[in-house]
């Protein structure tokens, strides 16, 4: 189970590591878009856009549906919630560590001041 979660986080952050894929996410937060619209927004070919979308779909950040010859993409909220949850866990762990460090430093300051 832990390995599966780690692999999912790896895919998610790999997908977000690319500026073009982040631009796709930002664009899709304003609403669904076709692959052609996304390609025009990025200034890259449709083929390159499809490759970026595949990575985003594999990481569950984006989903798409085909209607005839048109593929429309939209944000997958579950993927974004997964990223948010991971970041929140990291933030909580760091805040806890910094609180403990602060307590140790306060104790040392009190000891040296006495």
C-alpha positions as CSV (number, residue, x, y, z in Angstrom):
1,X,0.0,0.0,0.0
2,X,2.8,2.4,0.9
3,X,4.7,1.6,-2.2
4,X,1.6,2.2,-4.3
5,X,1.1,5.7,-2.7
6,X,4.8,6.5,-3.3
7,X,4.5,5.5,-6.9
8,X,1.4,7.6,-7.4
9,X,3.1,10.6,-5.8
10,X,6.1,10.1,-8.0
11,X,3.9,10.1,-11.1
12,X,2.0,13.1,-9.9
13,X,5.1,15.2,-9.2
14,X,6.8,14.0,-12.4
15,X,3.8,15.3,-14.3
16,X,4.0,18.6,-12.6
17,X,7.7,19.0,-13.1
18,X,7.2,20.1,-16.7
19,X,6.3,23.7,-17.5
20,X,4.1,22.8,-20.4
21,X,2.1,20.3,-18.3
22,X,1.7,22.9,-15.6
23,X,0.4,25.3,-18.3
24,X,-2.1,22.7,-19.3
25,X,-3.3,22.3,-15.7
26,X,-3.6,26.1,-15.4
27,X,-5.5,26.3,-18.6
28,X,-7.9,23.5,-17.6
29,X,-8.7,25.2,-14.3
30,X,-10.7,27.7,-16.4
31,X,-12.7,24.9,-17.9
32,X,-12.6,22.0,-20.4
33,X,-10.5,22.3,-23.6
34,X,-9.9,20.3,-26.7
35,X,-6.5,18.9,-27.5
36,X,-6.2,21.4,-30.4
37,X,-7.0,24.3,-28.1
38,X,-4.4,23.2,-25.6
39,X,-1.8,22.8,-28.4
40,X,-2.5,26.3,-29.5
41,X,-2.3,27.6,-25.9
42,X,1.1,25.9,-25.5
43,X,2.4,26.8,-28.9
44,X,3.4,23.2,-29.6
45,X,2.2,20.5,-32.0
46,X,-0.9,18.4,-31.3
47,X,1.3,15.3,-31.1
48,X,3.4,16.9,-28.4
49,X,0.3,18.0,-26.5
50,X,-1.1,14.4,-26.7
51,X,2.2,13.2,-25.1
52,X,1.9,15.8,-22.3
53,X,-1.8,14.8,-21.8
54,X,-0.9,11.1,-21.5
55,X,1.5,11.9,-18.6
56,X,-1.2,14.0,-16.9
57,X,-3.8,11.3,-17.4
58,X,-1.4,8.6,-16.0
59,X,-0.9,10.8,-12.9
60,X,-4.7,11.2,-12.6
61,X,-4.5,15.0,-12.9
62,X,-6.5,15.2,-16.2
63,X,-9.2,13.1,-17.8
64,X,-10.4,13.2,-21.3
65,X,-13.3,12.0,-23.4
66,X,-13.7,11.6,-27.1
67,X,-16.8,12.7,-28.9
68,X,-16.5,11.9,-32.6
69,X,-13.1,13.2,-33.7
70,X,-12.8,15.7,-30.9
71,X,-11.0,14.9,-27.6
72,X,-12.0,17.2,-24.7
73,X,-9.9,17.4,-21.6
74,X,-10.7,18.5,-18.1
75,X,-9.1,18.6,-14.6
76,X,-9.6,15.5,-12.5
77,X,-10.2,17.0,-9.0
78,X,-9.2,13.7,-7.3
79,X,-5.6,14.1,-8.6
80,X,-5.3,17.6,-7.4
81,X,-6.7,16.6,-4.0
82,X,-4.1,13.9,-3.8
83,X,-1.3,16.4,-4.5
84,X,-2.7,18.8,-1.9
85,X,-3.0,16.0,0.7
86,X,0.7,15.0,0.1
87,X,1.8,18.6,0.5
88,X,-0.2,19.1,3.6
89,X,1.3,16.0,5.2
90,X,4.8,17.3,4.4
91,X,3.9,20.7,5.8
92,X,2.6,19.2,9.0
93,X,5.7,17.1,9.5
94,X,8.0,20.1,8.9
95,X,6.0,22.3,11.2
96,X,6.1,19.7,14.0
97,X,9.9,19.4,13.5
98,X,10.4,23.2,13.6
99,X,8.2,23.4,16.7
100,X,10.4,20.8,18.5
101,X,13.5,22.7,17.4
102,X,12.1,25.9,18.7
103,X,11.4,24.3,22.1
104,X,14.9,22.9,22.3
105,X,16.4,26.3,21.5
106,X,14.1,28.0,24.0
107,X,15.3,25.5,26.7
108,X,18.9,26.2,25.9
109,X,18.4,29.9,26.0
110,X,16.7,29.7,29.4
111,X,19.6,27.4,30.6
112,X,22.3,29.8,29.4
113,X,20.5,32.8,30.8
114,X,20.2,31.4,34.3
